[in-house]
Amino acid sequence: MKLDTDICYRAMRSRDTRFDGRFFTGVKTTGIYCRPVCPAVTPQQKNVTFYSCAAAAEKAGFRPCRRCRPETSPGTPAWLGTSATVSRALRDINDGYLDHHTVDDLALRLGIGPRHLLRLFDDHLGSTPVAVAQTRRVHFARNLIEQTSLPMARIALAAGFGSVRRFNDLLKSTFRRTPSELRRRAGKTRSHKSHPDDSALTYRLPFRPPYDWPQMTSFLQGRAIPGVEAVTADTYRRTITFGDLTGRLEVTPVADHNHLQLRVWLPDFSGAIDLVARARRMFDCGADPATIGDHLSHDPLLAPLIKKRPGLRLPSGWDPFEMSIRAILGQQVSVAAATTISGRLVERCGTALDNPVDGLSHLFPTSGTLAVADLSGIGLTARRAATVTTFSAAVHEGRLALEAPLGLEEFVARAVALPGIGPWTAQYVAMRAFGEPDGFPTRDLGLLHAAPGIDLNEQSEQWRPWRAYAALHLWASLSDQPGG
């Protein structure tokens, strides 16, 4: 991404939080790089260079600032000034793909050659896929060091390092301090304490303000799966399966701070970096509401809706399969009816927990379980039950991969090839399962009621690539209508 030096410098001088994470500033006289909101004295323009991501700044030889802590900033928007291929690659890297695969695997997944992928990253980010993944792991590790009391060996595993030695070497080369020194320094400066419940991993999920938490919980509360999810005005809770482990997570807002607090209970936190990435996507912490709102506000239909809810986010699901089944159950029925049926499905086919907590009593059933389950008597039509069965079998047998590495259109085409899956379901799954910002279920009845007399197929073209956010604003507007 080619950054305009004058624009970046003005943004840095303003210390406007809306620019946080959009770029990083390398200061030649000190050898450090900072966030645009850094409280340090503003350096002269001739002494700074700008980078589109932290990995590029570190590749150029700069180390992270100890005051503004670049590793605690919201993630650099994957879509900002990049090609669609780089955007998808960044999303996969942020989801941990390179923790278990090679760059060649990533290129194949994206349908291009490895050399072309490296050229794209150099052109758009000034870095490499491996450097971006490494920076992600190193910064996640530092946050765990300073936010938790976990032993260093467990932090290394949680951050995706193959060895403690590699963990120690990379942290020292990046921060010019050993992990133990980072923890000792944090102990002197932190104003907060680790939560007394050592069985839980606590982690902050930073975001760009504003964030419409009430609308997020309102949306999730009406769609919460009984026994699996529990939502109140200030807390989201759910059961989770992570690899071979089972547990639960909780997300709450933090007053007067631009982050959510995530707490996770699991027997082991190995690979927790991927778990945190899933939680960030669930709550759309990487979105830039100012950019999205500016684009959508050009439409007179959406402008007043965005003004009313400027921090609206796209709620995604924990598990793509679970979210897909929830979408199938919601075909041609009300949200309330789909929620009721979901609860019955979980009670019959889900795994019951030995020690339910806060109404969380079950794990959502697996694709293998639903592929052979008896679904009679839970409120599904025979046709809908058959769709659940065939969809589950396709996922279980590997005929349908619940991922969208090649983009929205490719996933929709694969999904609608299955019996009982139409464009509405495929687009809704893309929105809610993958956090696809351009997903848009055009024939949704709620959207048609919110925009009567409008050809949404035609109108929504000008909303790209943020059609999912337009859909959320339209759905939210229904509650503003008389009787809504």
N, C-alpha and C positions, 0 to 999 in steps of 0.2 A: 504494500500500500504506500503510495507516494503522499507524504504528509506535507502540508503547506507550513513552512517554518514561521511565517508571520502570524498566521491564524493560531497555530499551536502556542506561540509565545503569548499572544493576547489571552488565550484561554488559561494558560498557566498563571499569568499575572492576576487574573480574576479570581482564581481558586474556586471556581464554580463547580459544585459537586456533580453537576450533570456531565462534566467531562471526565470524571473519575473512571479510569480503566480504558478510556478511548485511546490514549497514547501514554508514553512514558518519556521523561526528560533525562537525558544523560548530561551530567555536568562535568565538563572537561577539567576544570580546576580541582575538583575533589575526587573524581573517579567513581562517583556514585550515580545511580539513577533513581528518579523520584516519580511519584504520582502528581498529577496537576494540582492536587489539593494540599501538597506538602506545606507545612507552616514555616519552613526555613526561609531565610532571606532570599528574595528572588535574584538569581544570578543575571548577569548581563547577557543579552541575546547572543553576542559573539562567542560566548563560552558554553553554549548548550547545543545539543543535537536531539532530535526527536525520533522515537521508535514506536512502531505500531503494536509491539507486544514485548513482554518482559524478556522472553527468550532472545529476541533480537538485541536488546540492550546488554544482556549478559554475554552474548556472542561477541559484541563489540568491546568487551573488557570492563564494563561497568559492574559494580556490585550494588545490591539493594540498599536503599537509604534506611537508617535505623530509626528515623523519626516518623516518616509517613508510611513505612512498611508496605512496599509494593505488593507483597504477597497477600495482603489483607484487602486489596481493592476488588471491586466487582470484576468478573472476568472480561477480558477484551471481547467486544461483540464479534462473534464469528462471522457475521455478515457484513461488517463495516468495511466497505471498499474492496472486498475480495471477490474472486470469482465464485460461482456456485460450487465448483469442485473443491476449492480450498475451504469454503464454508462447511461442506459436508465432512471434509477431512478433519477440520478442527473439532467439529462436534464428536466425531468418532474418537479422536485423541482425548478430548475432555471426558469422554465416557470410559476411558481406560483401554481402548483397543490396542495401543502399542505396548501396554503392559504385558500382553500375552501373544502378540503377533509382531511380524517384521514390517518394515516400510514396503517391501515388495508385496506382502499380503494386503496392506492398506491400499496400495495402488491398484491391485487386481480387484479389490472390493469396489473401488471407484470407477473401474473400467478404463484405466489409463496405464501407461508405462511408468515404472519407478523414476526414470530420468525426467520425464515430463512433470511428475509430481514434485520432484525436488526443484525444478525450474519455477513452477508456480509458487511454491513457498518462498523461494528467494525473491521473486518479483513482488509478491503481495505482502510478505511479512518480514523479509530480510533475515530469515532464519530457516531451520530445517525441521521436518517432522520430529526427528529424534530429540532435537534441542527443546522444542515446545513440550514434548512429553516429559523430558528430564526436569525442566523448570517447574512443571506442574507437580511432580513428585517432591522436589526439593522444598517448594513453598508450602505444600500440604504438610510435610514433615515438620517444618518450623512452626506452623500453627499448632500442630499437636503438641510439640515440645512446650509451647508457651501457654496453651489452653488446658492441658491435661497433666495428670501426674503419671501417665503410662510410662513403664520402663522403656529405655531407648531401643532395645531389641524388638519390642512389640510395635513401637512407632515405625521402625524400619520396615517391618512386615506390613503394617497398616498402609504405609505410603507406597507400597509396591516395589521395594528394593529387594533384590535377590540375596544380598548379604549385608551384614552390619558394617563390614569394612567399606563397601561401596557407599553406603549411607553416610558414614563418617567423613569419607574423603570428599564427597560432593558438597555436603553442608559446609565443610571447612573452606573449600575453594570458592563457594558462592558467597558466604557471609563473613569470611575471614575470622570465624570463631568456631570452636568445636561445639557439638550438640550440648555437652554439659555446660559450657560457658554461656550458650544461649539460654539455657534453663535458669542458671544462676542469675543472669541479668534480668530475665523476666520476673523472677521471684522478688527482685528489688523494686521493679517498676510497675508491676501489675496492680491495678486497683481492685480487681476482682479475684475471687478465690475459686478453685476447682470445686465442683459440686460435691457435697459429702458422700453421695452415692457413687462409690467407685465402680459399681457394676455397670454404670452407664458411660458411654462416650458422649461428651458434650462438645459441640462444634458450632462455630458461627457461620451463617450463610449470608455474605454481604450482597447488597443489591443497590441499584441506583434509585433514589427517590424520584417521585413519590411511589408508594406501594399501597394499593387499595386492599388491605387485609380484610376488612369487613365483607367486601364483595367476593373475595376469594373463599372465605369460610361459608358465605351464603351459598355459593355455587356448589361447594363440596358437601355441605351439610345435606342439601336436598338429594344428593346422589350417593351418599355414603352407604356402603354395603353392610347391612347388619351383621354383627359378629366379627367383621374384618376391619371396619373403620368406625371411628367415633369422632364427631366434630362438634365443638362448642364455639362460642364467639371468640375465644382467645386461644384455642388449642386444637390441633389436628393430631389424632393418634391412629395407628393401624398396626396389624400384625404383618410380619415380613418373612420371606424366605430369601436368604442370601447365600448362594452356593448350596452347601449341604446343611447350613445352619438355619435355625428359626429363632425369631425374636420379635421385637416390636420397636417402633420409633415414635417420636413425638416432636412436633414443630410448633413453636410459639413465637409471636412477635416480641421485640424488645423495645420498650418505650424510649423514644428520643434517640434511637440509634438506627443506623441504616443497615441492620442485619436481622435475620431471623435466627432463633436458637434451635438447633437440632440436638436431640438426645436419642441415643440408640442403645438398646439392650440386646446383646448377643453373647454367646459363650466365648467367642473369639473375634477380635477385630482385624484379623489379617485381611488385607485388601480393602480396608475401609475407605480408601481414596475413591474407589469406584462406587461404593455405597453413597458417599457424600455427593458425588457427581449426579447420581440418580435423584437424590433429594433436592439438589439445586434445580434440576430440570423439572421436577414435580411442581415446584413453586415458582418457576420461571424467573429465577434470580439473575439470570444473565441478560434479561431484556433491557432495552434502552427506551423507556416510555416517552421521552421527549422526541426522539427521532420518529418513533412509530406514530405518536400523536400528531406531529407536524405533517407527516405524509397523509394520514387519513383525514385530517381537518380540512383539506382542500375540497372535500365533498360536503355540500351543505346538509346532507342527510346525517352525516356522522359528526360534524363539527360540534353541535350542542351536546351530543352524548359524550364526546371526549372531554369537553370542558367540565362536564359534571363528574366524570370518573377518570381523571388523568392518569391514575396509577393502576389501571386494570391490567391484570396478568392472565396468562394462559395456563390453567391448571392441567397438569399431566398426571398420568397414573404411575403407580410404582412398578407395575408389571404389565408389559404390552399384551400378554395373553389375557390377563384378568380384564384389562380395559376393553379388549376386543369382544369378549363374551358379554361384558356389561353393555356394549353398544348393540350387540345382536338382541339382547333381551329388551332393549329400548326401542326396537323397530315397531313403529305404528302403535305405540302405547304411550301413556303419560309418564313423566319422570317418576311420579309416586308409584305407579304400577310396576315400573321396571325395578324400582328399589325393593318393593315387596317381593317380587319374584327372585331377585338376586339373593335376598335373605333366605328364602326357601331352598334355593339351589345350594347355598353354602351349608345350611343345616343338614341337608341330605348327603352332599358329596364332599364337603370340605373336611379337613382334618381338625378334630376337636383338640383344644389345648388342655393340658392337665391342670393348669392354674390360670384361669381367666383373670384378666386385669382390666378394670375400667370398661367393662362391657365387651372387651376383645376376647372372643372365645374360640375362633376358628382361623385356620389358614385357608385361603382360597384354593379350590380344587385345581389339580394339575390338568394339563391337556390329555395326558394318558388316562386319567380318571374319567373325565367328561366324554372321552371318545367311546367309552363302553357303558356309561351310566344310564340307568333308567330314569328318564325325566318326566314320566307321566305324573299327573296330579299336582304339579307345582304352579300351574297357571299358564303354561305355554301351549300354544296351538301345536298340532302335530307337525306342521310345516316349520315352525320356529324351532321346535325341539330337534328336528332333523338337521336344521342349519347349525345348531350348536354342536351336534354330534359330528357332522362332516367337517366343520371348521376345526374342531378339536383334533380330529384324526389327521387332518392335513398338517397341522402344526406339530403334532406328536411324531408323525412319520417323516417330518422334514420336507414335505412337499411345499409348505408355505413358511418362509422365514419372516418372522415378525421384526423386520427392520427395513429401513428405507435408505440404503447407502447410495442409490442412484437417483434419489429424489422422489418427490410426491407422485408424479405421473406414473413412474415405474411401479411403485407400490400399489397404487390404485388399480392399475391394469392387472397385476397379479392377483389382487384380492377379489375383484369382481368376476374373475374366471371361476370362482367357487360358487356352487349352487346356494342361493339364498342371500348372497352378498351383493348389494347394489352400490351405486355411487355414493349414496348418503352414508351408508355404514362405513365404506372405505375411507371417505373423507373425514368422518368423525373420528375413526380410529387413528388416522394420521395426526389429527389435532391432539387428541387426548392421550394416545399411547406414546407418540414420539415427540410431542411438542412441536409439530410442524407448523410454522407461523403462517403458511399460505394455505393450509387446509380449509376447505369451505364447503359444507354440506348444503348445496344450493336449494334443494327442495325441502329443507327442514320447515315444518309447519310454524315453528316459533319465529323463524326468520321471515317467513311470508307474512305473518301477522304483524311483525314489527315494521315491515316495509311494504305496506299494501300498495298495489298498483305499480310496483317497480319491477323491472326485469332484472333480477339479481344476477343472472348469467352475464349480462352485458355490463351492469353497473359495477359488479365486483372486480372486473378487469382492471379498473383504475385504482383499486385498493391493494393490488399486488406490490410487494410480497407479504403483505400483512393482513390477508383476508381473514385469518383466524381471529385476530383481534377485533376486526370489524364485526364478525359474528358474535363475539362475546359482548360487545357494546350493544348490539341489537337485541340480544337475549336479555341483557340487563335492563334495557329500556322498557321491556314488557311489565316490569314491576312498577314502573312509573305511570302506567296507563290506568285509568279508572277500573277498579276490580282486579288489577294485576297483582 
